[in-house]
C-alpha cells in the first residue's frame, strides 16, 4: 500500500505539472524609431520641371546632380538670348513651380540645400566691356517663403550694374 500511495503521489505531481501552461506574456511593442532631422526625400520629375521652364520661354541649365528638396532652383536663360545676359531662376516647391525671378541679368548658382539658394552676380564697372566684368561680385541667399522670394542681402533691379 505504501508503494501504491507513493505511486499515486508521483502520478499526482506529474499530472499537475502537465496541466495547461499559462499563456506567455505578450512582448511589449518595440519603442518608436527616434525622430531624425533628415527631411523626407520626395521624388522630383526633373524632365517635367525643365519642360515647364521651356514653356515659359527659357532654356534651362540642367543641374549637375540631383537637387535636394523640397525647394529646388533651376537656372535658365531667355531662349534666343544672344549674349546670355537674360537669365532667371525658377523655384520649385516639390513639383510645383512656385516662383520665378524676373530677367535679372548674368548670375551663377553657387549652392542650394533644399531650403535656400546662394547666387553670385558679376558686377560691371562703368568702362567694362560686355565680356569682362571687373567689379566685386555680389552674393545673395534667396529663400522661398510662402510664395514670395526673400533675398539676403536684397538684390537691386540691375544686379550686374548696381551703381546704375
C-alpha positions, 0 to 999 in steps of 0.5 A: 500500500505504501508503494501504491500511495507513493505511486499515486503521489508521483502520478499526482505531481506529474499530472499537475505539472502537465496541466495547461501552461499559462499563456506567455506574456505578450512582448511589449511593442518595440519603442518608436524609431527616434525622430531624425532631422533628415527631411523626407526625400520626395521624388522630383520629375526633373524632365517635367520641371525643365519642360515647364521652364521651356514653356515659359520661354527659357532654356534651362541649365540642367543641374549637375546632380540631383537637387535636394528638396523640397525647394529646388532652383533651376537656372535658365536663360531667355531662349534666343538670348544672344549674349546670355545676359537674360537669365532667371531662376525658377523655384520649385516647391516639390513639383510645383513651380512656385516662383520665378525671378524676373530677367535679372541679368548674368548670375551663377548658382553657387549652392542650394540645400533644399531650403535656400539658394546662394547666387553670385552676380558679376558686377560691371564697372562703368568702362567694362566691356560686355565680356569682362566684368571687373567689379566685386561680385555680389552674393545673395541667399534667396529663400522661398517663403510662402510664395514670395522670394526673400533675398539676403542681402536684397538684390537691386533691379540691375544686379550686374550694374548696381551703381546704375 
